[in-house]
Amino acid sequence: MNQNLTMDTKTAIFGRRTIHAFNSKKVPEKLIFDAINAANQAPCHKLTFPWRFYSISATKRNEILKLTIDIKSSRKSLSENSKKILREKCLNPSHLIVSSQILNKDKLIEKEDYAACSCAIQNLAISLASNGVSIKWSTGEIIRSKNIYKILNIDSESEEIIGFIWIGYGKKGPEISRPLIKEIYKQI
């Protein structure tokens, strides 16, 4: 058990929020490693351990930024201000972790594996939240681009990118109005 967490689990779960605008303050590598270790503790059916995490360098992030601009400009012309916003979104967060799932020929196991990967990402998020660090799990068009697999040197035949995990510090979003427990939990 990690004794270095700065808050209890319940506080981290209830306080965790997706962040959309990051500042450039760096997250210590130890916190990233601890979060990956927490992710690796996720449950998974048949012990497939289907999750993979890639820490993306500044050079690769710049390539991803270029691809992002290319993808968005293919649909409409981007202003310089729009490109500036994209630059901040891609380069400001302290870290970018790309999460992928090992593919399985059995579609039921593949579905269970996606659930396991989601649990791993949640563990990562809670670990970081317990240390005052936020994330955004992004699943935009870029993760489906053939070019992102080339940039990251990931074999799309054996792995599927399931998200970009942007990590860092910044202003947290507003409180979310969640459903009442009686609406989501029934005793039958």
C-alpha positions as CSV (number, residue, x, y, z in Angstrom):
1,M,0.0,0.0,0.0
2,N,1.3,3.5,-0.9
3,Q,1.7,5.5,2.3
4,N,2.6,8.7,0.4
5,L,-0.9,9.5,-0.8
6,T,-2.0,12.9,0.4
7,M,-5.7,12.3,0.8
8,D,-7.9,9.3,1.5
9,T,-9.5,7.4,-1.3
10,K,-13.1,8.6,-0.8
11,T,-12.0,12.3,-0.9
12,A,-10.0,11.6,-4.1
13,I,-12.9,9.8,-5.7
14,F,-15.5,12.5,-4.8
15,G,-13.1,15.4,-5.6
16,R,-11.7,14.1,-8.9
17,R,-12.8,16.2,-11.9
18,T,-11.9,16.3,-15.5
19,I,-9.8,19.4,-16.2
20,H,-9.9,21.1,-19.6
21,A,-7.2,23.8,-19.3
22,F,-3.8,23.0,-17.9
23,N,-1.0,25.3,-16.8
24,S,2.6,24.3,-17.6
25,K,3.6,23.3,-14.0
26,K,5.4,19.9,-14.1
27,V,4.0,16.9,-12.3
28,P,6.8,14.9,-10.5
29,E,7.7,11.7,-12.3
30,K,7.3,9.8,-9.1
31,L,3.6,10.7,-9.1
32,I,3.3,9.5,-12.7
33,F,5.0,6.2,-11.8
34,D,2.8,5.7,-8.7
35,A,-0.3,6.4,-10.9
36,I,0.8,3.8,-13.5
37,N,1.4,1.4,-10.7
38,A,-2.1,2.0,-9.4
39,A,-3.5,1.5,-12.9
40,N,-1.7,-1.8,-13.1
41,Q,-3.7,-3.0,-10.0
42,A,-7.0,-2.8,-11.9
43,P,-9.1,-6.0,-12.0
44,C,-9.3,-7.9,-15.2
45,H,-11.1,-11.0,-16.4
46,K,-8.9,-14.0,-17.1
47,L,-5.9,-12.0,-16.0
48,T,-5.3,-10.6,-19.5
49,F,-3.8,-7.3,-18.3
50,P,-4.8,-5.7,-21.6
51,W,-3.7,-2.1,-20.7
52,R,-0.7,-0.4,-22.1
53,F,0.5,3.1,-21.3
54,Y,2.9,5.3,-23.3
55,S,4.5,8.4,-21.9
56,I,4.8,10.8,-24.8
57,S,7.9,13.0,-25.3
58,A,7.9,16.7,-26.2
59,T,9.0,15.8,-29.7
60,K,6.2,13.4,-30.3
61,R,3.7,15.8,-28.7
62,N,4.7,18.4,-31.3
63,E,4.1,15.8,-34.0
64,I,0.7,15.1,-32.5
65,L,0.0,18.8,-32.4
66,K,0.7,19.0,-36.2
67,L,-1.5,16.0,-36.8
68,T,-4.3,17.6,-34.7
69,I,-4.1,20.8,-36.7
70,D,-4.1,18.8,-40.0
71,I,-7.2,16.8,-38.9
72,K,-9.1,19.9,-37.8
73,S,-8.1,22.0,-40.8
74,S,-9.3,19.3,-43.2
75,R,-12.9,20.1,-42.0
76,K,-12.6,23.9,-41.8
77,S,-10.1,26.6,-41.9
78,L,-8.5,27.3,-38.6
79,S,-7.7,30.8,-37.4
80,E,-4.3,31.6,-35.7
81,N,-6.2,31.9,-32.4
82,S,-7.7,28.4,-32.9
83,K,-4.2,27.0,-33.6
84,K,-2.9,28.7,-30.5
85,I,-5.7,27.1,-28.4
86,L,-4.8,23.7,-29.9
87,R,-1.1,24.3,-29.1
88,E,-2.0,25.1,-25.4
89,K,-4.2,22.0,-25.2
90,C,-1.4,19.7,-26.6
91,L,1.7,21.3,-25.1
92,N,0.6,22.8,-21.7
93,P,-0.3,19.7,-19.8
94,S,2.7,18.3,-17.8
95,H,2.3,14.8,-19.3
96,L,0.5,13.0,-22.1
97,I,0.0,9.3,-21.5
98,V,-1.5,7.4,-24.4
99,S,-3.5,4.4,-23.3
100,S,-4.1,1.4,-25.5
101,Q,-5.7,-2.0,-25.3
102,I,-4.2,-5.2,-26.5
103,L,-6.7,-6.6,-29.0
104,N,-8.2,-10.1,-28.6
105,K,-9.9,-12.2,-31.3
106,D,-12.6,-13.2,-28.9
107,K,-15.1,-10.2,-29.0
108,L,-16.4,-11.0,-25.5
109,I,-13.0,-10.9,-24.0
110,E,-12.2,-7.8,-25.9
111,K,-15.3,-6.1,-24.4
112,E,-14.2,-7.3,-20.9
113,D,-10.7,-6.0,-21.6
114,Y,-12.0,-2.6,-22.5
115,A,-13.8,-2.5,-19.1
116,A,-10.5,-3.5,-17.4
117,C,-8.7,-0.7,-19.2
118,S,-11.3,1.7,-18.1
119,C,-10.8,0.5,-14.5
120,A,-7.0,1.0,-14.9
121,I,-7.5,4.5,-16.2
122,Q,-9.8,5.3,-13.2
123,N,-7.2,3.9,-10.8
124,L,-4.6,6.2,-12.5
125,A,-7.0,9.2,-12.2
126,I,-7.7,8.5,-8.5
127,S,-4.0,8.0,-7.7
128,L,-3.2,11.4,-9.3
129,A,-6.3,13.1,-7.7
130,S,-5.1,11.9,-4.3
131,N,-2.0,14.0,-4.9
132,G,-3.8,17.1,-6.3
133,V,-3.1,16.3,-9.9
134,S,-5.9,16.2,-12.6
135,I,-6.4,14.4,-15.9
136,K,-8.5,14.6,-19.0
137,W,-9.2,11.3,-20.8
138,S,-9.6,12.3,-24.4
139,T,-11.0,10.1,-27.1
140,G,-11.3,12.4,-30.1
141,E,-10.9,11.7,-33.8
142,I,-7.1,11.7,-33.5
143,I,-7.0,8.4,-31.6
144,R,-8.7,6.8,-34.7
145,S,-6.2,8.3,-37.2
146,K,-3.9,5.8,-38.9
147,N,-1.2,8.5,-38.6
148,I,-1.2,8.5,-34.8
149,Y,-0.2,4.9,-34.8
150,K,2.7,5.7,-37.1
151,I,3.8,8.7,-34.9
152,L,3.7,6.5,-31.8
153,N,5.0,3.3,-33.4
154,I,2.1,1.3,-32.1
155,D,1.0,-1.7,-34.2
156,S,-2.7,-1.2,-34.9
157,E,-3.1,-4.9,-35.6
158,S,-2.3,-5.8,-32.0
159,E,-3.3,-2.7,-30.0
160,E,-6.0,-0.1,-30.2
161,I,-5.5,3.4,-28.8
162,I,-8.3,4.0,-26.4
163,G,-7.4,7.4,-25.1
164,F,-5.1,10.3,-24.6
165,I,-4.6,10.9,-20.8
166,W,-3.6,14.6,-20.4
167,I,-2.1,15.1,-16.9
168,G,-1.3,18.2,-15.0
169,Y,-2.5,21.1,-12.9
170,G,-5.0,23.8,-13.7
171,K,-8.5,25.1,-13.0
172,K,-10.9,22.3,-12.2
173,G,-14.3,22.3,-13.8
174,P,-17.6,23.0,-12.1
175,E,-19.4,20.6,-9.8
176,I,-21.4,18.1,-11.7
177,S,-25.1,17.4,-10.8
178,R,-25.1,13.6,-10.5
179,P,-28.2,11.4,-10.5
180,L,-29.7,10.6,-7.1
181,I,-28.6,7.2,-5.8
182,K,-32.3,6.1,-5.8
183,E,-32.3,6.7,-9.6
184,I,-29.3,4.4,-10.3
185,Y,-29.5,1.8,-7.5
186,K,-32.4,-0.6,-7.0
187,Q,-32.9,-3.5,-4.7
188,I,-34.7,-6.3,-6.4
